[in-house]
Amino acid sequence: MMESKIIYEDLIITMSYERSGGHVCDACKGDILKLQEIFRIEETCKFFIHNYIIHRSCMNDFLKKHKNK
Ligand SMILES: [Zn+2]
């Protein structure tokens, strides 16, 4: 399975597939199922790193909320 990495402003975004399931999407709070397409997002702000996992389809919502912070 291919993984690709994108740098977007202060975010490092990796597209991949959820391997195990059991996570909840940080955008819609819905379950992330095994082998679903996801984005793993590292937010490299000032002093610490936030990690997020979101559905691929939730990316636009996530970025909108991120910009409005
Ligand atoms: Zn979602």
N, CA, C, O and the ligand as a Tripos MOL2 file, in Angstrom:
@<TRIPOS>MOLECULE
protein
  277   275    70     0     0
PROTEIN
NO_CHARGES

@<TRIPOS>ATOM
      1 N           0.8420   -1.2010    0.0000 N.3       1 MET1
      2 CA          0.0000    0.0000    0.0000 C.3       1 MET1
      3 C           0.8770    1.2520    0.0000 C.2       1 MET1
      4 O           1.8400    1.3500    0.7600 O.2       1 MET1
      5 N           0.5360    2.1790   -0.8420 N.am      2 MET2
      6 CA          1.3250    3.3980   -0.9710 C.3       2 MET2
      7 C           0.9380    4.3950    0.1150 C.2       2 MET2
      8 O          -0.2270    4.5060    0.4970 O.2       2 MET2
      9 N           1.9380    5.1110    0.6000 N.am      3 GLU3
     10 CA          1.6720    6.2440    1.4740 C.3       3 GLU3
     11 C           2.3040    7.4640    0.8330 C.2       3 GLU3
     12 O           3.4190    7.3910    0.3170 O.2       3 GLU3
     13 N           1.5940    8.5890    0.8630 N.am      4 SER4
     14 CA          2.1910    9.7960    0.3180 C.3       4 SER4
     15 C           2.0810   10.9160    1.3320 C.2       4 SER4
     16 O           1.1260   10.9820    2.1050 O.2       4 SER4
     17 N           3.0550   11.7840    1.3210 N.am      5 LYS5
     18 CA          3.1630   12.8200    2.3350 C.3       5 LYS5
     19 C           3.0510   14.1950    1.6820 C.2       5 LYS5
     20 O           3.6600   14.4690    0.6470 O.2       5 LYS5
     21 N           2.2530   15.0510    2.3220 N.am      6 ILE6
     22 CA          2.0330   16.4080    1.8290 C.3       6 ILE6
     23 C           2.3580   17.3690    2.9580 C.2       6 ILE6
     24 O           1.9780   17.1230    4.1030 O.2       6 ILE6
     25 N           3.0480   18.4500    2.6630 N.am      7 ILE7
     26 CA          3.2450   19.5060    3.6540 C.3       7 ILE7
     27 C           2.3060   20.6470    3.2970 C.2       7 ILE7
     28 O           2.3340   21.1490    2.1740 O.2       7 ILE7
     29 N           1.4690   21.0580    4.2540 N.am      8 TYR8
     30 CA          0.5040   22.1160    3.9950 C.3       8 TYR8
     31 C           0.5400   23.0740    5.1770 C.2       8 TYR8
     32 O           0.1080   22.7280    6.2760 O.2       8 TYR8
     33 N           1.0530   24.2710    4.9530 N.am      9 GLU9
     34 CA          1.2450   25.2350    6.0350 C.3       9 GLU9
     35 C           1.9690   24.5640    7.2040 C.2       9 GLU9
     36 O           3.0900   24.0870    7.0300 O.2       9 GLU9
     37 N           1.3560   24.5160    8.3900 N.am     10 ASP10
     38 CA          2.0530   23.8940    9.5240 C.3      10 ASP10
     39 C           1.6150   22.4510    9.7330 C.2      10 ASP10
     40 O           1.7750   21.9010   10.8220 O.2      10 ASP10
     41 N           1.0590   21.8360    8.6840 N.am     11 LEU11
     42 CA          0.5830   20.4660    8.8080 C.3      11 LEU11
     43 C           1.4250   19.5230    7.9550 C.2      11 LEU11
     44 O           1.7760   19.8430    6.8190 O.2      11 LEU11
     45 N           1.7400   18.3790    8.5060 N.am     12 ILE12
     46 CA          2.3400   17.3030    7.7210 C.3      12 ILE12
     47 C           1.2580   16.2440    7.5630 C.2      12 ILE12
     48 O           0.8050   15.6630    8.5490 O.2      12 ILE12
     49 N           0.8470   15.9960    6.3380 N.am     13 ILE13
     50 CA         -0.3230   15.1630    6.0700 C.3      13 ILE13
     51 C           0.1260   13.9060    5.3440 C.2      13 ILE13
     52 O           0.7400   13.9790    4.2790 O.2      13 ILE13
     53 N          -0.1760   12.7740    5.9140 N.am     14 THR14
     54 CA          0.1730   11.4980    5.2920 C.3      14 THR14
     55 C          -1.0960   10.7580    4.9260 C.2      14 THR14
     56 O          -1.9490   10.5060    5.7770 O.2      14 THR14
     57 N          -1.2180   10.4130    3.6550 N.am     15 MET15
     58 CA         -2.3630    9.6190    3.2380 C.3      15 MET15
     59 C          -2.0220    8.1550    3.3760 C.2      15 MET15
     60 O          -0.9750    7.7080    2.9080 O.2      15 MET15
     61 N          -2.9070    7.4020    4.0200 N.am     16 SER16
     62 CA         -2.6430    5.9690    4.1370 C.3      16 SER16
     63 C          -3.9530    5.2320    4.3540 C.2      16 SER16
     64 O          -5.0340    5.7780    4.1320 O.2      16 SER16
     65 N          -3.8420    4.0070    4.7820 N.am     17 TYR17
     66 CA         -5.0220    3.1970    5.0590 C.3      17 TYR17
     67 C          -4.9810    2.7790    6.5140 C.2      17 TYR17
     68 O          -3.9330    2.3850    7.0250 O.2      17 TYR17
     69 N          -6.1080    2.8640    7.1730 N.am     18 GLU18
     70 CA         -6.1570    2.4160    8.5620 C.3      18 GLU18
     71 C          -5.9190    0.9090    8.6070 C.2      18 GLU18
     72 O          -6.5710    0.1480    7.8910 O.2      18 GLU18
     73 N          -5.0000    0.4940    9.4370 N.am     19 ARG19
     74 CA         -4.6380   -0.9220    9.4540 C.3      19 ARG19
     75 C          -5.4570   -1.7180   10.4540 C.2      19 ARG19
     76 O          -5.7610   -2.8890   10.2290 O.2      19 ARG19
     77 N          -5.8090   -1.0800   11.5500 N.am     20 SER20
     78 CA         -6.4120   -1.8610   12.6290 C.3      20 SER20
     79 C          -7.8450   -1.4800   12.9510 C.2      20 SER20
     80 O          -8.5630   -2.2750   13.5590 O.2      20 SER20
     81 N          -8.2850   -0.2870   12.5620 N.am     21 GLY21
     82 CA         -9.5930    0.1760   12.9940 C.3      21 GLY21
     83 C          -9.5670    0.5760   14.4500 C.2      21 GLY21
     84 O          -8.5200    0.5170   15.0950 O.2      21 GLY21
     85 N         -10.7140    0.9850   14.9780 N.am     22 GLY22
     86 CA        -10.7760    1.3420   16.3900 C.3      22 GLY22
     87 C         -10.4890    2.7970   16.6790 C.2      22 GLY22
     88 O         -10.5630    3.2130   17.8360 O.2      22 GLY22
     89 N         -10.1620    3.5920   15.6620 N.am     23 HIS23
     90 CA         -9.9780    5.0210   15.8690 C.3      23 HIS23
     91 C         -11.2640    5.7700   15.5510 C.2      23 HIS23
     92 O         -12.1610    5.2580   14.8810 O.2      23 HIS23
     93 N         -11.3250    6.9960   16.0530 N.am     24 VAL24
     94 CA        -12.4460    7.8810   15.7520 C.3      24 VAL24
     95 C         -11.9030    9.0690   14.9650 C.2      24 VAL24
     96 O         -10.8390    9.6040   15.2730 O.2      24 VAL24
     97 N         -12.6430    9.4610   13.9610 N.am     25 CYS25
     98 CA        -12.2450   10.5870   13.1130 C.3      25 CYS25
     99 C         -12.2450   11.8840   13.9230 C.2      25 CYS25
    100 O         -13.2090   12.1710   14.6330 O.2      25 CYS25
    101 N         -11.1780   12.6610   13.8200 N.am     26 ASP26
    102 CA        -11.0990   13.9210   14.5680 C.3      26 ASP26
    103 C         -11.9120   15.0310   13.9190 C.2      26 ASP26
    104 O         -12.0360   16.1080   14.5020 O.2      26 ASP26
    105 N         -12.4640   14.8110   12.7480 N.am     27 ALA27
    106 CA        -13.3260   15.8150   12.1270 C.3      27 ALA27
    107 C         -14.8030   15.5120   12.3910 C.2      27 ALA27
    108 O         -15.5140   16.3780   12.8990 O.2      27 ALA27
    109 N         -15.2800   14.3230   12.0670 N.am     28 CYS28
    110 CA        -16.7130   14.0090   12.1840 C.3      28 CYS28
    111 C         -17.0340   13.1350   13.3960 C.2      28 CYS28
    112 O         -18.2060   12.8920   13.6850 O.2      28 CYS28
    113 N         -16.0150   12.6620   14.1030 N.am     29 LYS29
    114 CA        -16.1720   11.8060   15.2870 C.3      29 LYS29
    115 C         -16.7640   10.4280   14.9610 C.2      29 LYS29
    116 O         -17.1470    9.6810   15.8610 O.2      29 LYS29
    117 N         -16.8330   10.1080   13.6870 N.am     30 GLY30
    118 CA        -17.3140    8.7880   13.2810 C.3      30 GLY30
    119 C         -16.1950    7.7540   13.3640 C.2      30 GLY30
    120 O         -15.0140    8.1010   13.3860 O.2      30 GLY30
    121 N         -16.5750    6.5060   13.4080 N.am     31 ASP31
    122 CA        -15.5790    5.4260   13.4570 C.3      31 ASP31
    123 C         -14.7650    5.3700   12.1760 C.2      31 ASP31
    124 O         -15.2700    5.6290   11.0840 O.2      31 ASP31
    125 N         -13.5130    5.0320   12.3310 N.am     32 ILE32
    126 CA        -12.6570    4.7670   11.1760 C.3      32 ILE32
    127 C         -12.4780    3.2640   11.0900 C.2      32 ILE32
    128 O         -11.9890    2.6280   12.0230 O.2      32 ILE32
    129 N         -12.8740    2.7130    9.9730 N.am     33 LEU33
    130 CA        -12.8970    1.2660    9.8210 C.3      33 LEU33
    131 C         -11.5850    0.7590    9.2630 C.2      33 LEU33
    132 O         -10.8200    1.5050    8.6530 O.2      33 LEU33
    133 N         -11.3410   -0.5030    9.4790 N.am     34 LYS34
    134 CA        -10.1350   -1.1520    8.9610 C.3      34 LYS34
    135 C         -10.0520   -0.9830    7.4450 C.2      34 LYS34
    136 O         -11.0300   -1.1970    6.7290 O.2      34 LYS34
    137 N          -8.8850   -0.6000    6.9750 N.am     35 LEU35
    138 CA         -8.5550   -0.4390    5.5630 C.3      35 LEU35
    139 C          -9.2810    0.7240    4.8890 C.2      35 LEU35
    140 O          -9.2920    0.8210    3.6620 O.2      35 LEU35
    141 N          -9.8860    1.6040    5.6870 N.am     36 GLN36
    142 CA        -10.4760    2.8110    5.1320 C.3      36 GLN36
    143 C          -9.3540    3.8020    4.8000 C.2      36 GLN36
    144 O          -8.3310    3.8360    5.4830 O.2      36 GLN36
    145 N          -9.5490    4.6020    3.7540 N.am     37 GLU37
    146 CA         -8.5550    5.6200    3.4150 C.3      37 GLU37
    147 C          -8.6010    6.7390    4.4400 C.2      37 GLU37
    148 O          -9.6690    7.2650    4.7550 O.2      37 GLU37
    149 N          -7.4610    7.0900    4.9460 N.am     38 ILE38
    150 CA         -7.3960    8.1220    5.9930 C.3      38 ILE38
    151 C          -6.2540    9.1000    5.7150 C.2      38 ILE38
    152 O          -5.3610    8.8340    4.9110 O.2      38 ILE38
    153 N          -6.3120   10.2200    6.3970 N.am     39 PHE39
    154 CA         -5.1680   11.1150    6.4860 C.3      39 PHE39
    155 C          -4.6880   11.1440    7.9250 C.2      39 PHE39
    156 O          -5.4780   11.3420    8.8480 O.2      39 PHE39
    157 N          -3.4200   10.9510    8.1090 N.am     40 ARG40
    158 CA         -2.8020   11.2060    9.4120 C.3      40 ARG40
    159 C          -2.1790   12.5890    9.3410 C.2      40 ARG40
    160 O          -1.4320   12.8880    8.4090 O.2      40 ARG40
    161 N          -2.4750   13.4180   10.3000 N.am     41 ILE41
    162 CA         -2.0480   14.8060   10.2550 C.3      41 ILE41
    163 C          -1.2370   15.1370   11.4970 C.2      41 ILE41
    164 O          -1.6890   14.9310   12.6230 O.2      41 ILE41
    165 N          -0.0440   15.6480   11.2800 N.am     42 GLU42
    166 CA          0.7620   16.1660   12.3840 C.3      42 GLU42
    167 C           0.7710   17.6710   12.2810 C.2      42 GLU42
    168 O           1.1510   18.2340   11.2540 O.2      42 GLU42
    169 N           0.3560   18.3120   13.3360 N.am     43 GLU43
    170 CA          0.3500   19.7670   13.4000 C.3      43 GLU43
    171 C           1.5800   20.1900   14.1900 C.2      43 GLU43
    172 O           1.6760   19.9420   15.3920 O.2      43 GLU43
    173 N           2.5010   20.8180   13.5150 N.am     44 THR44
    174 CA          3.7910   21.1430   14.1270 C.3      44 THR44
    175 C           3.7970   22.5970   14.5660 C.2      44 THR44
    176 O           4.5440   23.4170   14.0310 O.2      44 THR44
    177 N           2.9640   22.9060   15.5390 N.am     45 CYS45
    178 CA          2.9050   24.2840   16.0110 C.3      45 CYS45
    179 C           3.9160   24.4830   17.1330 C.2      45 CYS45
    180 O           4.6280   23.5630   17.5360 O.2      45 CYS45
    181 N           3.9490   25.6940   17.6080 N.am     46 LYS46
    182 CA          4.9810   26.2210   18.5150 C.3      46 LYS46
    183 C           5.7870   25.2150   19.3490 C.2      46 LYS46
    184 O           6.9610   24.9720   19.0700 O.2      46 LYS46
    185 N           5.1510   24.6360   20.3680 N.am     47 PHE47
    186 CA          5.9550   23.9020   21.3480 C.3      47 PHE47
    187 C           5.6990   22.4070   21.3420 C.2      47 PHE47
    188 O           6.4580   21.6470   21.9430 O.2      47 PHE47
    189 N           4.6530   21.9790   20.6780 N.am     48 PHE48
    190 CA          4.3160   20.5650   20.7500 C.3      48 PHE48
    191 C           3.6600   20.1330   19.4400 C.2      48 PHE48
    192 O           3.3440   20.9640   18.5880 O.2      48 PHE48
    193 N           3.4640   18.8590   19.2930 N.am     49 ILE49
    194 CA          2.8850   18.3120   18.0680 C.3      49 ILE49
    195 C           1.5290   17.6980   18.3920 C.2      49 ILE49
    196 O           1.4060   16.8860   19.3080 O.2      49 ILE49
    197 N           0.5160   18.0930   17.6320 N.am     50 HIS50
    198 CA         -0.7860   17.4440   17.7080 C.3      50 HIS50
    199 C          -0.8730   16.3980   16.6140 C.2      50 HIS50
    200 O          -0.4010   16.6230   15.4990 O.2      50 HIS50
    201 N          -1.4650   15.2720   16.9180 N.am     51 ASN51
    202 CA         -1.7100   14.2560   15.8980 C.3      51 ASN51
    203 C          -3.2010   14.0640   15.7070 C.2      51 ASN51
    204 O          -3.9600   13.9900   16.6740 O.2      51 ASN51
    205 N          -3.6090   13.9860   14.4660 N.am     52 TYR52
    206 CA         -5.0110   13.7660   14.1440 C.3      52 TYR52
    207 C          -5.1060   12.6110   13.1600 C.2      52 TYR52
    208 O          -4.1900   12.3700   12.3730 O.2      52 TYR52
    209 N          -6.2190   11.9060   13.2150 N.am     53 ILE53
    210 CA         -6.5380   10.9300   12.1760 C.3      53 ILE53
    211 C          -7.9280   11.2640   11.6750 C.2      53 ILE53
    212 O          -8.8640   11.3670   12.4680 O.2      53 ILE53
    213 N          -8.0760   11.4340   10.3770 N.am     54 ILE54
    214 CA         -9.3900   11.7700    9.8210 C.3      54 ILE54
    215 C          -9.6650   10.9370    8.5700 C.2      54 ILE54
    216 O          -8.7500   10.4630    7.8970 O.2      54 ILE54
    217 N         -10.9570   10.7760    8.2840 N.am     55 HIS55
    218 CA        -11.3490   10.1580    7.0200 C.3      55 HIS55
    219 C         -10.8150   10.9940    5.8590 C.2      55 HIS55
    220 O         -10.6500   12.2070    5.9900 O.2      55 HIS55
    221 N         -10.5590   10.3790    4.7800 N.am     56 ARG56
    222 CA        -10.1420   11.1380    3.6030 C.3      56 ARG56
    223 C         -11.2300   12.1370    3.2050 C.2      56 ARG56
    224 O         -10.9380   13.2630    2.8010 O.2      56 ARG56
    225 N         -12.4860   11.7050    3.3260 N.am     57 SER57
    226 CA        -13.6030   12.5590    2.9150 C.3      57 SER57
    227 C         -13.8330   13.7220    3.8780 C.2      57 SER57
    228 O         -14.5980   14.6330    3.5620 O.2      57 SER57
    229 N         -13.2020   13.7110    5.0200 N.am     58 CYS58
    230 CA        -13.3780   14.7790    6.0200 C.3      58 CYS58
    231 C         -12.2830   15.8330    5.9280 C.2      58 CYS58
    232 O         -12.2460   16.7570    6.7390 O.2      58 CYS58
    233 N         -11.4010   15.7070    4.9610 N.am     59 MET59
    234 CA        -10.2470   16.6000    4.8610 C.3      59 MET59
    235 C         -10.6550   18.0660    4.7200 C.2      59 MET59
    236 O         -10.0860   18.9300    5.3880 O.2      59 MET59
    237 N         -11.6210   18.3540    3.8710 N.am     60 ASN60
    238 CA        -12.0170   19.7520    3.6530 C.3      60 ASN60
    239 C         -12.5560   20.3730    4.9300 C.2      60 ASN60
    240 O         -12.2100   21.5030    5.2740 O.2      60 ASN60
    241 N         -13.4080   19.6280    5.6350 N.am     61 ASP61
    242 CA        -13.9440   20.1160    6.9060 C.3      61 ASP61
    243 C         -12.8120   20.3890    7.8960 C.2      61 ASP61
    244 O         -12.7830   21.4190    8.5700 O.2      61 ASP61
    245 N         -11.8980   19.4470    7.9620 N.am     62 PHE62
    246 CA        -10.7990   19.6000    8.9120 C.3      62 PHE62
    247 C          -9.9800   20.8540    8.6060 C.2      62 PHE62
    248 O          -9.6380   21.6130    9.5130 O.2      62 PHE62
    249 N          -9.6700   21.0670    7.3330 N.am     63 LEU63
    250 CA         -8.8430   22.2210    6.9700 C.3      63 LEU63
    251 C          -9.5720   23.5330    7.2260 C.2      63 LEU63
    252 O          -8.9610   24.5180    7.6400 O.2      63 LEU63
    253 N         -10.8930   23.5440    6.9770 N.am     64 LYS64
    254 CA        -11.6750   24.7480    7.2530 C.3      64 LYS64
    255 C         -11.6210   25.0890    8.7360 C.2      64 LYS64
    256 O         -11.3780   26.2350    9.1130 O.2      64 LYS64
    257 N         -11.8530   24.0760    9.5780 N.am     65 LYS65
    258 CA        -11.8150   24.3170   11.0190 C.3      65 LYS65
    259 C         -10.4160   24.7360   11.4580 C.2      65 LYS65
    260 O         -10.2550   25.6140   12.3060 O.2      65 LYS65
    261 N          -9.4180   24.1040   10.8750 N.am     66 HIS66
    262 CA         -8.0440   24.4180   11.2360 C.3      66 HIS66
    263 C          -7.7090   25.8730   10.9270 C.2      66 HIS66
    264 O          -7.0320   26.5410   11.7080 O.2      66 HIS66
    265 N          -8.1850   26.3570    9.7890 N.am     67 LYS67
    266 CA         -7.9060   27.7470    9.3880 C.3      67 LYS67
    267 C          -8.6110   28.7470   10.2810 C.2      67 LYS67
    268 O          -8.1200   29.8570   10.4840 O.2      67 LYS67
    269 N          -9.7660   28.3590   10.8200 N.am     68 ASN68
    270 CA        -10.5500   29.2760   11.6360 C.3      68 ASN68
    271 C         -10.1060   29.3270   13.0810 C.2      68 ASN68
    272 O         -10.6800   30.0660   13.8810 O.2      68 ASN68
    273 N          -9.0900   28.5520   13.4270 N.am     69 LYS69
    274 CA         -8.6580   28.5450   14.8200 C.3      69 LYS69
    275 C          -8.0020   29.8740   15.1890 C.2      69 LYS69
    276 O          -7.5730   30.0550   16.3280 O.2      69 LYS69
    277 ZN        -14.7100   11.7170    9.4520 Zn       70 ZN70
@<TRIPOS>BOND
     1     1     2 1
     2     2     3 1
     3     3     4 2
     4     3     5 am
     5     5     6 1
     6     6     7 1
     7     7     8 2
     8     7     9 am
     9     9    10 1
    10    10    11 1
    11    11    12 2
    12    11    13 am
    13    13    14 1
    14    14    15 1
    15    15    16 2
    16    15    17 am
    17    17    18 1
    18    18    19 1
    19    19    20 2
    20    19    21 am
    21    21    22 1
    22    22    23 1
    23    23    24 2
    24    23    25 am
    25    25    26 1
    26    26    27 1
    27    27    28 2
    28    27    29 am
    29    29    30 1
    30    30    31 1
    31    31    32 2
    32    31    33 am
    33    33    34 1
    34    34    35 1
    35    35    36 2
    36    35    37 am
    37    37    38 1
    38    38    39 1
    39    39    40 2
    40    39    41 am
    41    41    42 1
    42    42    43 1
    43    43    44 2
    44    43    45 am
    45    45    46 1
    46    46    47 1
    47    47    48 2
    48    47    49 am
    49    49    50 1
    50    50    51 1
    51    51    52 2
    52    51    53 am
    53    53    54 1
    54    54    55 1
    55    55    56 2
    56    55    57 am
    57    57    58 1
    58    58    59 1
    59    59    60 2
    60    59    61 am
    61    61    62 1
    62    62    63 1
    63    63    64 2
    64    63    65 am
    65    65    66 1
    66    66    67 1
    67    67    68 2
    68    67    69 am
    69    69    70 1
    70    70    71 1
    71    71    72 2
    72    71    73 am
    73    73    74 1
    74    74    75 1
    75    75    76 2
    76    75    77 am
    77    77    78 1
    78    78    79 1
    79    79    80 2
    80    79    81 am
    81    81    82 1
    82    82    83 1
    83    83    84 2
    84    83    85 am
    85    85    86 1
    86    86    87 1
    87    87    88 2
    88    87    89 am
    89    89    90 1
    90    90    91 1
    91    91    92 2
    92    91    93 am
    93    93    94 1
    94    94    95 1
    95    95    96 2
    96    95    97 am
    97    97    98 1
    98    98    99 1
    99    99   100 2
   100    99   101 am
   101   101   102 1
   102   102   103 1
   103   103   104 2
   104   103   105 am
   105   105   106 1
   106   106   107 1
   107   107   108 2
   108   107   109 am
   109   109   110 1
   110   110   111 1
   111   111   112 2
   112   111   113 am
   113   113   114 1
   114   114   115 1
   115   115   116 2
   116   115   117 am
   117   117   118 1
   118   118   119 1
   119   119   120 2
   120   119   121 am
   121   121   122 1
   122   122   123 1
   123   123   124 2
   124   123   125 am
   125   125   126 1
   126   126   127 1
   127   127   128 2
   128   127   129 am
   129   129   130 1
   130   130   131 1
   131   131   132 2
   132   131   133 am
   133   133   134 1
   134   134   135 1
   135   135   136 2
   136   135   137 am
   137   137   138 1
   138   138   139 1
   139   139   140 2
   140   139   141 am
   141   141   142 1
   142   142   143 1
   143   143   144 2
   144   143   145 am
   145   145   146 1
   146   146   147 1
   147   147   148 2
   148   147   149 am
   149   149   150 1
   150   150   151 1
   151   151   152 2
   152   151   153 am
   153   153   154 1
   154   154   155 1
   155   155   156 2
   156   155   157 am
   157   157   158 1
   158   158   159 1
   159   159   160 2
   160   159   161 am
   161   161   162 1
   162   162   163 1
   163   163   164 2
   164   163   165 am
   165   165   166 1
   166   166   167 1
   167   167   168 2
   168   167   169 am
   169   169   170 1
   170   170   171 1
   171   171   172 2
   172   171   173 am
   173   173   174 1
   174   174   175 1
   175   175   176 2
   176   175   177 am
   177   177   178 1
   178   178   179 1
   179   179   180 2
   180   179   181 am
   181   181   182 1
   182   182   183 1
   183   183   184 2
   184   183   185 am
   185   185   186 1
   186   186   187 1
   187   187   188 2
   188   187   189 am
   189   189   190 1
   190   190   191 1
   191   191   192 2
   192   191   193 am
   193   193   194 1
   194   194   195 1
   195   195   196 2
   196   195   197 am
   197   197   198 1
   198   198   199 1
   199   199   200 2
   200   199   201 am
   201   201   202 1
   202   202   203 1
   203   203   204 2
   204   203   205 am
   205   205   206 1
   206   206   207 1
   207   207   208 2
   208   207   209 am
   209   209   210 1
   210   210   211 1
   211   211   212 2
   212   211   213 am
   213   213   214 1
   214   214   215 1
   215   215   216 2
   216   215   217 am
   217   217   218 1
   218   218   219 1
   219   219   220 2
   220   219   221 am
   221   221   222 1
   222   222   223 1
   223   223   224 2
   224   223   225 am
   225   225   226 1
   226   226   227 1
   227   227   228 2
   228   227   229 am
   229   229   230 1
   230   230   231 1
   231   231   232 2
   232   231   233 am
   233   233   234 1
   234   234   235 1
   235   235   236 2
   236   235   237 am
   237   237   238 1
   238   238   239 1
   239   239   240 2
   240   239   241 am
   241   241   242 1
   242   242   243 1
   243   243   244 2
   244   243   245 am
   245   245   246 1
   246   246   247 1
   247   247   248 2
   248   247   249 am
   249   249   250 1
   250   250   251 1
   251   251   252 2
   252   251   253 am
   253   253   254 1
   254   254   255 1
   255   255   256 2
   256   255   257 am
   257   257   258 1
   258   258   259 1
   259   259   260 2
   260   259   261 am
   261   261   262 1
   262   262   263 1
   263   263   264 2
   264   263   265 am
   265   265   266 1
   266   266   267 1
   267   267   268 2
   268   267   269 am
   269   269   270 1
   270   270   271 1
   271   271   272 2
   272   271   273 am
   273   273   274 1
   274   274   275 1
   275   275   276 2
@<TRIPOS>SUBSTRUCTURE
     1 MET1         2 RESIDUE 1 A MET
     2 MET2         6 RESIDUE 1 A MET
     3 GLU3        10 RESIDUE 1 A GLU
     4 SER4        14 RESIDUE 1 A SER
     5 LYS5        18 RESIDUE 1 A LYS
     6 ILE6        22 RESIDUE 1 A ILE
     7 ILE7        26 RESIDUE 1 A ILE
     8 TYR8        30 RESIDUE 1 A TYR
     9 GLU9        34 RESIDUE 1 A GLU
    10 ASP10       38 RESIDUE 1 A ASP
    11 LEU11       42 RESIDUE 1 A LEU
    12 ILE12       46 RESIDUE 1 A ILE
    13 ILE13       50 RESIDUE 1 A ILE
    14 THR14       54 RESIDUE 1 A THR
    15 MET15       58 RESIDUE 1 A MET
    16 SER16       62 RESIDUE 1 A SER
    17 TYR17       66 RESIDUE 1 A TYR
    18 GLU18       70 RESIDUE 1 A GLU
    19 ARG19       74 RESIDUE 1 A ARG
    20 SER20       78 RESIDUE 1 A SER
    21 GLY21       82 RESIDUE 1 A GLY
    22 GLY22       86 RESIDUE 1 A GLY
    23 HIS23       90 RESIDUE 1 A HIS
    24 VAL24       94 RESIDUE 1 A VAL
    25 CYS25       98 RESIDUE 1 A CYS
    26 ASP26      102 RESIDUE 1 A ASP
    27 ALA27      106 RESIDUE 1 A ALA
    28 CYS28      110 RESIDUE 1 A CYS
    29 LYS29      114 RESIDUE 1 A LYS
    30 GLY30      118 RESIDUE 1 A GLY
    31 ASP31      122 RESIDUE 1 A ASP
    32 ILE32      126 RESIDUE 1 A ILE
    33 LEU33      130 RESIDUE 1 A LEU
    34 LYS34      134 RESIDUE 1 A LYS
    35 LEU35      138 RESIDUE 1 A LEU
    36 GLN36      142 RESIDUE 1 A GLN
    37 GLU37      146 RESIDUE 1 A GLU
    38 ILE38      150 RESIDUE 1 A ILE
    39 PHE39      154 RESIDUE 1 A PHE
    40 ARG40      158 RESIDUE 1 A ARG
    41 ILE41      162 RESIDUE 1 A ILE
    42 GLU42      166 RESIDUE 1 A GLU
    43 GLU43      170 RESIDUE 1 A GLU
    44 THR44      174 RESIDUE 1 A THR
    45 CYS45      178 RESIDUE 1 A CYS
    46 LYS46      182 RESIDUE 1 A LYS
    47 PHE47      186 RESIDUE 1 A PHE
    48 PHE48      190 RESIDUE 1 A PHE
    49 ILE49      194 RESIDUE 1 A ILE
    50 HIS50      198 RESIDUE 1 A HIS
    51 ASN51      202 RESIDUE 1 A ASN
    52 TYR52      206 RESIDUE 1 A TYR
    53 ILE53      210 RESIDUE 1 A ILE
    54 ILE54      214 RESIDUE 1 A ILE
    55 HIS55      218 RESIDUE 1 A HIS
    56 ARG56      222 RESIDUE 1 A ARG
    57 SER57      226 RESIDUE 1 A SER
    58 CYS58      230 RESIDUE 1 A CYS
    59 MET59      234 RESIDUE 1 A MET
    60 ASN60      238 RESIDUE 1 A ASN
    61 ASP61      242 RESIDUE 1 A ASP
    62 PHE62      246 RESIDUE 1 A PHE
    63 LEU63      250 RESIDUE 1 A LEU
    64 LYS64      254 RESIDUE 1 A LYS
    65 LYS65      258 RESIDUE 1 A LYS
    66 HIS66      262 RESIDUE 1 A HIS
    67 LYS67      266 RESIDUE 1 A LYS
    68 ASN68      270 RESIDUE 1 A ASN
    69 LYS69      274 RESIDUE 1 A LYS
    70 ZN70       277 GROUP 0 **** ****
